[in-house]
Amino acid sequence: MSDTSGEEMEAGRRLDRWAIVLAGGEGERLRPLTRRIAGDERPKQFCPLMDGATMLERTQARVARVVRPDRTCLVLTRSHERYYSSLLDREASNLLAVQPCGRGTAPAVLFGALRVAEQGPTDAVALFPSDHYVSDDARFMAHVDAAFMAVEARPELVILLGIEADGPESQYGWIEAGARILDRPGYPVYQVRRFWEKPAPAVAETLFERGCLWNSFVLVARLPALLGLVRGAAPGLHSAFVAAWRHRAALGESETVRSLYSRLPSTNFSDGVLVSHPGHLAVLPVRGVEWSDWGDPTRVLKTLERLGAHPEWAPSEATAAGSGSAR
């Protein structure tokens, strides 16, 4: 894909903003809680963990502060259809990317990006997991808005949101920032010097003391930059998708995607793309927002305890300690 951003901006057209919400994971580590709440085996994104809203619904509401719902692509998995079937009547079919099975986050990101690129090949897109707690949606999404403005000005950037750490968490990924490359008032952008994926506790302590950032996995980029990042880091994955995409008219999309996923290895976007190509990335620090990846019961319960929330489904302290697991 060619980058025509300069011509578009000169013509005065503001680029459309899109979002990709990853909602296809199994959520196995949180299953002790979701089973207790819902009484079935539903993945966490379809479970109401707080205030009666599912994690996916909370994510969609947060994203809608900056990106229109009709510009938001949901990446789902076919085996979860009974949990998201109600969405099918409300969501535009051309903005659903339904995977036949899970193959990790890298194929999910690429599937969503190609779906969006069909309608806005040079537009900007933000990527969101659907299993995060955010204390202040407005403040968090103001940082996403700033990242959108940054990639309109600098189309080559892929900008990650890095969370100001509140402790030496060894089960998160960390970002070490380098030189400042864009100085927007209140929202500076830095080069990514290095990633630290789930460091040892002693290393996490050092990273915390040095002011390094938690990797939120939320990123903003122009589509050509995002697709180029995947192509450079995982060329086999990229070429398999592009080849399948070119021939899907003959077989039909459903059969094309089923055949493609049957051959794909599982690939994690953090390990397989981000960590291997940090030189192509930038980071925008997010400060003044409490954030948590609700990947296991212990984190969920700790957050609810800080909020003073005591839902009926919350297990006893002893049960919670027994069900927690590392991210």
C-alpha positions as CSV (number, residue, x, y, z in Angstrom):
1,M,0.0,0.0,0.0
2,S,1.3,3.4,-0.8
3,D,1.2,6.3,1.7
4,T,-0.6,9.2,0.2
5,S,-1.0,11.1,3.5
6,G,0.8,14.2,2.3
7,E,-1.5,14.7,-0.7
8,E,-4.6,14.0,1.5
9,M,-3.6,16.5,4.2
10,E,-2.8,19.1,1.6
11,A,-6.3,18.6,0.2
12,G,-7.7,19.4,3.6
13,R,-9.2,16.0,4.3
14,R,-8.9,14.9,7.9
15,L,-8.1,11.2,8.0
16,D,-10.8,8.9,9.4
17,R,-10.2,7.3,12.7
18,W,-10.8,3.6,13.2
19,A,-10.5,1.2,16.1
20,I,-9.8,-2.5,16.4
21,V,-11.0,-4.2,19.6
22,L,-9.6,-7.6,20.3
23,A,-12.3,-9.8,21.7
24,G,-11.4,-13.3,20.6
25,G,-9.4,-14.6,23.5
26,E,-10.3,-17.6,25.7
27,G,-9.7,-15.9,29.1
28,E,-8.8,-19.2,30.7
29,R,-6.9,-17.7,33.7
30,L,-9.9,-15.7,34.7
31,R,-12.3,-18.7,34.3
32,P,-12.5,-19.3,38.1
33,L,-14.2,-15.9,38.4
34,T,-16.2,-15.8,35.2
35,R,-17.6,-19.3,35.9
36,R,-18.7,-18.1,39.4
37,I,-20.3,-14.9,38.0
38,A,-22.0,-16.3,34.8
39,G,-22.4,-20.0,35.6
40,D,-20.9,-21.1,32.3
41,E,-17.6,-21.2,30.5
42,R,-17.8,-17.8,28.7
43,P,-14.6,-15.9,28.1
44,K,-14.0,-12.9,30.3
45,Q,-14.8,-10.2,27.7
46,F,-18.4,-11.4,27.7
47,C,-18.7,-11.4,31.5
48,P,-20.1,-8.5,33.6
49,L,-17.3,-8.1,36.1
50,M,-18.3,-4.6,37.3
51,D,-21.5,-2.4,37.3
52,G,-23.4,-5.0,35.2
53,A,-21.5,-4.3,32.0
54,T,-19.3,-6.8,30.3
55,M,-15.7,-6.0,29.7
56,L,-16.3,-5.8,26.0
57,E,-19.2,-3.3,26.5
58,R,-17.0,-1.2,28.8
59,T,-14.2,-1.2,26.2
60,Q,-16.7,-0.2,23.4
61,A,-18.0,2.6,25.5
62,R,-14.5,3.8,26.2
63,V,-13.4,3.6,22.6
64,A,-16.5,5.5,21.5
65,R,-15.2,8.7,23.2
66,V,-12.7,9.1,20.3
67,V,-13.7,6.7,17.5
68,R,-17.3,6.4,16.1
69,P,-18.9,3.0,16.7
70,D,-19.4,2.5,13.0
71,R,-15.6,2.8,12.6
72,T,-14.8,0.1,15.2
73,C,-13.9,-3.4,14.1
74,L,-14.5,-6.3,16.6
75,V,-12.2,-9.3,16.3
76,L,-14.1,-12.3,17.5
77,T,-13.8,-16.1,17.5
78,R,-16.5,-18.4,16.0
79,S,-16.7,-20.7,19.1
80,H,-17.9,-17.8,21.2
81,E,-20.8,-16.9,19.0
82,R,-23.4,-17.8,21.6
83,Y,-21.9,-15.0,23.8
84,Y,-21.7,-12.4,21.1
85,S,-24.7,-13.3,18.9
86,S,-26.6,-10.2,20.1
87,L,-23.9,-8.1,18.6
88,L,-24.5,-9.4,15.1
89,D,-27.7,-7.5,14.7
90,R,-26.2,-4.2,15.9
91,E,-22.7,-4.3,14.3
92,A,-21.9,-3.7,10.6
93,S,-20.9,-7.1,9.2
94,N,-18.1,-5.4,7.3
95,L,-16.5,-4.4,10.6
96,L,-16.6,-7.9,12.2
97,A,-13.5,-10.1,11.9
98,V,-14.6,-13.5,13.0
99,Q,-11.8,-16.0,13.4
100,P,-12.5,-19.7,13.0
101,C,-10.3,-20.4,16.0
102,G,-7.7,-18.7,18.1
103,R,-4.1,-18.4,16.8
104,G,-2.8,-15.7,19.1
105,T,-2.9,-12.0,19.1
106,A,-0.8,-11.4,16.0
107,P,-3.2,-13.0,13.5
108,A,-6.1,-11.2,15.3
109,V,-4.4,-7.8,14.9
110,L,-3.6,-8.5,11.3
111,F,-7.1,-9.7,10.5
112,G,-8.6,-6.6,12.0
113,A,-6.1,-4.3,10.2
114,L,-6.9,-5.8,6.8
115,R,-10.6,-5.5,7.5
116,V,-10.3,-1.8,8.3
117,A,-7.8,-1.3,5.4
118,E,-10.6,-2.3,3.0
119,Q,-12.4,0.9,3.8
120,G,-9.7,3.3,4.9
121,P,-6.3,2.0,3.6
122,T,-4.3,5.1,4.6
123,D,-6.4,6.1,7.7
124,A,-5.3,5.9,11.3
125,V,-6.4,3.0,13.6
126,A,-6.2,2.4,17.4
127,L,-5.9,-1.1,18.8
128,F,-7.5,-2.0,22.1
129,P,-7.6,-5.3,24.1
130,S,-11.0,-5.9,25.7
131,D,-9.8,-7.0,29.2
132,H,-8.5,-3.8,30.8
133,Y,-9.7,-1.8,33.7
134,V,-9.2,2.0,33.3
135,S,-10.1,4.3,36.2
136,D,-10.8,7.4,34.1
137,D,-12.0,6.7,30.5
138,A,-12.0,10.4,29.5
139,R,-8.4,11.0,30.6
140,F,-7.2,7.7,29.1
141,M,-8.9,8.4,25.8
142,A,-7.5,12.0,25.7
143,H,-4.1,10.3,25.4
144,V,-5.4,8.1,22.5
145,D,-6.7,11.3,20.9
146,A,-3.2,12.8,21.2
147,A,-1.7,9.7,19.6
148,F,-4.1,10.0,16.7
149,M,-3.0,13.6,16.1
150,A,0.6,12.6,16.4
151,V,0.3,9.9,13.6
152,E,-1.6,12.3,11.4
153,A,1.5,14.6,11.6
154,R,4.0,11.7,11.6
155,P,2.6,8.9,9.5
156,E,5.6,6.6,10.0
157,L,5.0,6.3,13.7
158,V,3.5,3.4,15.5
159,I,2.7,4.8,19.0
160,L,2.1,2.6,22.1
161,L,0.5,3.9,25.2
162,G,2.8,3.3,28.1
163,I,1.2,3.4,31.6
164,E,3.0,5.2,34.4
165,A,3.8,2.3,36.7
166,D,2.6,2.3,40.3
167,G,4.8,-0.7,41.3
168,P,7.4,-3.2,40.2
169,E,4.9,-5.5,38.5
170,S,6.9,-8.5,37.1
171,Q,4.0,-10.0,35.1
172,Y,3.5,-7.0,32.8
173,G,5.6,-6.0,29.8
174,W,7.7,-2.9,30.3
175,I,8.8,-0.1,27.9
176,E,12.0,1.8,28.3
177,A,11.6,5.1,26.6
178,G,14.4,6.8,24.7
179,A,14.8,10.3,23.1
180,R,11.8,12.6,22.8
181,I,10.7,12.7,19.2
182,L,7.5,14.7,19.3
183,D,6.7,17.4,21.8
184,R,2.9,18.0,22.0
185,P,1.8,20.0,25.0
186,G,1.1,17.5,27.8
187,Y,1.5,14.5,25.5
188,P,5.2,14.0,24.6
189,V,6.1,11.1,22.4
190,Y,9.4,9.2,22.8
191,Q,11.3,6.5,20.9
192,V,11.1,3.0,22.3
193,R,14.6,2.1,23.4
194,R,13.7,-1.4,24.6
195,F,11.0,-3.8,25.7
196,W,11.2,-5.9,28.8
197,E,8.6,-8.7,28.7
198,K,7.6,-10.1,32.1
199,P,11.0,-9.3,33.7
200,A,12.3,-11.0,36.8
201,P,11.2,-9.3,40.1
202,A,14.6,-7.7,40.6
203,V,14.7,-6.4,37.1
204,A,11.1,-5.1,37.5
205,E,12.2,-3.2,40.6
206,T,15.0,-1.5,38.7
207,L,12.7,-0.6,35.8
208,F,10.2,0.9,38.2
209,E,12.9,3.0,39.9
210,R,14.1,4.2,36.5
211,G,10.6,5.4,35.5
212,C,9.9,2.9,32.8
213,L,6.4,2.3,31.6
214,W,4.0,-0.6,31.6
215,N,3.0,-1.7,28.1
216,S,-0.7,-1.3,27.8
217,F,-0.9,-3.0,24.4
218,V,-3.0,-0.1,23.2
219,L,-1.4,1.4,20.1
220,V,-2.2,4.0,17.4
221,A,-0.8,4.0,13.9
222,R,-1.6,4.7,10.3
223,L,-2.6,1.5,8.6
224,P,0.4,1.4,6.2
225,A,2.7,1.8,9.2
226,L,1.0,-0.9,11.2
227,L,0.9,-3.4,8.3
228,G,4.5,-2.6,7.5
229,L,5.5,-3.3,11.1
230,V,3.8,-6.8,10.9
231,R,5.4,-7.4,7.5
232,G,8.9,-6.6,8.8
233,A,8.6,-8.6,12.0
234,A,6.5,-11.6,10.9
235,P,6.8,-11.8,7.0
236,G,5.4,-15.3,6.8
237,L,2.3,-14.4,8.7
238,H,1.8,-11.2,6.7
239,S,2.3,-13.0,3.3
240,A,-0.1,-15.8,4.2
241,F,-2.8,-13.3,5.1
242,V,-2.2,-11.1,2.0
243,A,-2.2,-14.2,-0.3
244,A,-5.5,-15.5,1.2
245,W,-7.1,-12.0,1.0
246,R,-6.3,-11.7,-2.7
247,H,-8.1,-15.0,-3.4
248,R,-11.0,-14.8,-1.0
249,A,-13.5,-13.8,-3.7
250,A,-13.1,-17.2,-5.4
251,L,-13.6,-19.4,-2.3
252,G,-15.7,-17.0,-0.2
253,E,-14.3,-15.3,2.8
254,S,-15.5,-17.8,5.4
255,E,-13.8,-20.7,3.7
256,T,-10.7,-18.7,2.9
257,V,-10.2,-17.7,6.5
258,R,-10.9,-21.2,7.8
259,S,-8.3,-22.6,5.4
260,L,-5.8,-19.9,6.3
261,Y,-6.2,-20.4,10.1
262,S,-5.9,-24.1,9.8
263,R,-2.3,-23.6,8.7
264,L,-1.3,-20.7,10.9
265,P,1.0,-21.1,13.9
266,S,0.0,-19.3,17.1
267,T,1.8,-16.0,17.3
268,N,1.8,-13.5,20.1
269,F,1.8,-9.8,18.9
270,S,4.0,-8.6,21.8
271,D,6.7,-11.3,21.4
272,G,6.4,-11.9,17.7
273,V,6.1,-8.3,16.5
274,L,6.7,-5.5,19.1
275,V,9.6,-7.0,21.0
276,S,11.5,-8.0,17.8
277,H,11.2,-4.5,16.2
278,P,11.4,-1.8,18.9
279,G,13.2,0.6,16.6
280,H,10.0,1.2,14.6
281,L,8.0,2.1,17.7
282,A,7.3,5.2,19.8
283,V,5.6,5.5,23.2
284,L,3.3,8.1,24.7
285,P,3.2,8.0,28.5
286,V,-0.2,7.9,30.2
287,R,-0.1,9.5,33.6
288,G,-2.8,10.1,36.2
289,V,-4.8,7.0,35.3
290,E,-5.2,3.8,37.2
291,W,-4.9,0.9,34.8
292,S,-4.9,-2.9,35.2
293,D,-4.8,-5.9,32.8
294,W,-7.6,-8.0,34.3
295,G,-5.8,-11.2,33.2
296,D,-6.2,-13.2,36.4
297,P,-8.5,-13.2,39.5
298,T,-6.0,-11.7,41.8
299,R,-5.8,-8.4,39.8
300,V,-9.6,-8.1,39.4
301,L,-10.1,-8.6,43.2
302,K,-7.4,-6.2,44.1
303,T,-8.9,-3.5,41.9
304,L,-12.4,-4.0,43.3
305,E,-11.0,-3.9,46.8
306,R,-9.3,-0.5,46.1
307,L,-12.7,0.8,44.7
308,G,-14.5,-0.5,47.8
309,A,-16.7,-2.7,45.6
310,H,-17.9,-6.0,47.1
311,P,-20.0,-7.9,44.5
312,E,-21.9,-10.9,45.7
313,W,-19.9,-13.2,43.5
314,A,-16.5,-12.2,45.0
315,P,-14.9,-15.2,46.6
316,S,-13.5,-15.3,50.1
317,E,-9.9,-14.2,50.6
318,A,-8.8,-17.8,50.9
319,T,-10.6,-18.8,47.7
320,A,-9.2,-15.8,45.8
321,A,-5.6,-16.7,46.9
322,G,-6.1,-20.2,45.6
323,S,-7.5,-19.2,42.2
324,G,-5.0,-16.5,41.3
325,S,-2.3,-17.2,38.7
326,A,0.5,-15.4,36.9
327,R,-0.3,-13.5,33.8
